[in-house]
Amino acid sequence: MNYFAHPTAVIDDGCEIGPGAKIWHFSHIMPGCVIGENCNIGQNVVVSPKVVLGKNVRVQNNVSIYEGVICEDDVFLGPSMVFTNVINPRSAVSRKEEFKKTIVKKGASIGANATIVCGHNIGEYAFIGAGAVVTKEVAPYSLVVGNPARHVGWMSEYGIKLSFDKNNIAVCPESKQEYLLEKNQLKRIK
C-alpha cells in the first residue's frame, strides 16, 4: 500500500488509489473509482463508483462525490459542498441510467456548501464561491457566486481576483502572471 488510510476509513476492493494519497477518518472509497496520486480525502467523504479524481485533488470534510463526477488535477472541493447526478430524483423511481456527468477542470476551486447541479462543467481555474448554486456551465477562470450562481469576476491561477487595465490586461499580484480578457474569455498570456 503506497497511500495512507486512517483505520476508520472503508476502502472497497476494486478501487484504484495513487501513491501519496491520504484518506482520513470515516471516509468510504467505493469500488471502480480512481483516486490520483497525492490526493487528500478529508473526514466523512464518500467517493462513489466510477468517480475519477486526478492528481493532487483536495476534498475537504463531508463531501459526497457521486457517480458521473470527474475532477481533473489540482481541484479543490470545499467543506460540505454538494454534487448531484440526477436532475429529477425520486425515491421510488430508479434513474441510474439518467446520471449526468460533471467535469471539474484542472485547478478549479469549489467553495464550502456550494451545490453543483449535474451536467454543468466547471472550467479550468474557475472559482465557485461558498454557498453558490451552479445551474449552468462555468467558464475557465470565472468567479461565480450566489443562487443561482452568476459571474462576478475573473480569477488568476493562484486564486486572486483580477483587475484589468484599459487594454483588458490583468496581472496577478501574487504570481505576476498576465491575463488578457477578450470576447468575454480570459486567457493567460505570460
C-alpha angles and dihedrals in degrees: 000000000000096000135063123248123179111236091248093055117103113221112185122210115261100041124118118226122183127225117278094022118142123208116190140202121327096352122145121214109192130208119276097026124122122217115188128223120290094012117152115213111192130213121303096009125151119205107191128210117289093017113138123205117185126214122309096007113164115210113185126208124302100016124142114201108198131204111284096042121119120182116192124212122310097013119156119210111192127220115294095355114155136225122192127199105188126056097208110024122187125178093223096044121072111218101167089126088059098057109139124215125240120192120197106198128221117301097004120146126209115196130227116292094004118147123217111200107215123261095037116108125214115223128230114292092357116155121218111197123230112281095010119147110217112208100160141030116299117219122231113277091008121145111214129181139169140034108320093022114246132187113260103161150328130278132209122232085260092058097254120138108244130229118202133218125221089278091056092250122137131189120206105234091213104044100021088227114151126226135191123210110207128161090351092303126110123214133175111243101177 
